[in-house]
Amino acid sequence: MRPADLIMFALIFAIMYFLLIRPQQKRAKEHQTMLAALRRGDQVVTSGGIIGKVTKVKDEVEEVEVEIATGTTVRVMRSTIARVINKTEPAK
């Protein structure tokens, strides 16, 4: 292999790292932080598109109960929460 080939390979890897890998890692870290901060009363959207309100957070089993209609709750895995629409304020 010529030195120019090595430099080109390293340059392509660096571009791939800064354009693809690093932003994905940043998004994953932000998502984990958001999931860790979930609490009762937050309005969330699941990855399936269901909008609901968190009624119970079960830390030991990574489950969250989400109320999708009055009196209708579903249990979802915490990792399926795509985003938080409305955040509740912590109790004082």
C-alpha positions as CSV (number, residue, x, y, z in Angstrom):
1,M,0.0,0.0,0.0
2,R,1.2,3.4,-0.8
3,P,1.2,6.2,1.8
4,A,-1.3,8.1,-0.3
5,D,-3.7,5.2,0.0
6,L,-3.4,5.1,3.8
7,I,-4.0,8.9,4.0
8,M,-7.1,8.6,1.8
9,F,-8.4,5.7,3.9
10,A,-7.8,7.6,7.1
11,L,-9.5,10.7,5.6
12,I,-12.6,8.7,4.6
13,F,-12.8,7.1,8.1
14,A,-12.6,10.6,9.7
15,I,-15.3,12.0,7.5
16,M,-17.6,9.0,8.3
17,Y,-16.9,9.4,12.0
18,F,-17.8,13.1,12.1
19,L,-20.8,12.9,9.8
20,L,-22.4,9.6,10.9
21,I,-21.1,8.0,14.0
22,R,-20.6,10.9,16.3
23,P,-24.0,12.6,15.7
24,Q,-25.8,9.2,16.2
25,Q,-24.0,8.7,19.5
26,K,-25.0,12.2,20.6
27,R,-28.7,11.5,19.8
28,A,-28.6,8.2,21.6
29,K,-27.1,9.8,24.7
30,E,-29.8,12.6,24.7
31,H,-32.5,9.9,24.3
32,Q,-31.2,8.0,27.3
33,T,-31.1,11.2,29.3
34,M,-34.7,12.0,28.3
35,L,-35.8,8.4,29.3
36,A,-34.1,8.6,32.7
37,A,-35.9,11.9,33.4
38,L,-39.4,10.5,32.7
39,R,-41.9,11.1,35.5
40,R,-45.6,10.9,36.2
41,G,-47.6,13.5,34.4
42,D,-45.3,13.8,31.3
43,Q,-47.1,13.7,28.0
44,V,-45.2,11.4,25.7
45,V,-45.3,9.9,22.1
46,T,-44.3,6.2,21.7
47,S,-42.4,5.0,18.7
48,G,-45.7,3.5,17.5
49,G,-47.2,7.0,17.4
50,I,-49.4,6.7,20.5
51,I,-49.8,9.9,22.5
52,G,-50.5,9.6,26.2
53,K,-49.8,10.7,29.7
54,V,-47.4,8.8,32.0
55,T,-49.2,7.5,35.0
56,K,-46.6,5.3,36.6
57,V,-42.9,4.7,36.1
58,K,-41.5,1.3,37.2
59,D,-37.7,1.7,37.4
60,E,-36.9,-1.9,38.3
61,V,-38.5,-3.4,35.2
62,E,-38.0,-0.5,32.7
63,E,-41.8,-0.2,32.2
64,V,-43.9,2.9,32.0
65,E,-47.7,3.0,32.3
66,V,-49.2,5.4,29.8
67,E,-52.8,6.6,29.9
68,I,-54.0,6.8,26.3
69,A,-57.7,7.6,27.0
70,T,-59.6,8.3,30.2
71,G,-59.4,5.1,32.2
72,T,-57.3,3.2,29.6
73,T,-53.7,2.6,30.4
74,V,-51.1,0.6,28.6
75,R,-47.8,-0.7,29.7
76,V,-44.9,0.1,27.4
77,M,-41.2,-0.4,27.6
78,R,-39.3,2.7,28.5
79,S,-37.1,2.4,25.4
80,T,-40.2,2.7,23.1
81,I,-40.9,6.3,24.2
82,A,-39.8,8.4,21.2
83,R,-40.2,11.9,22.8
84,V,-41.7,13.9,25.5
85,I,-44.2,16.5,24.4
86,N,-45.0,18.2,27.8
87,K,-42.8,18.0,30.8
88,T,-44.3,18.3,34.3
89,E,-42.6,20.4,37.0
90,P,-41.1,18.4,39.9
91,A,-43.0,18.5,43.1
92,K,-41.7,20.8,45.8
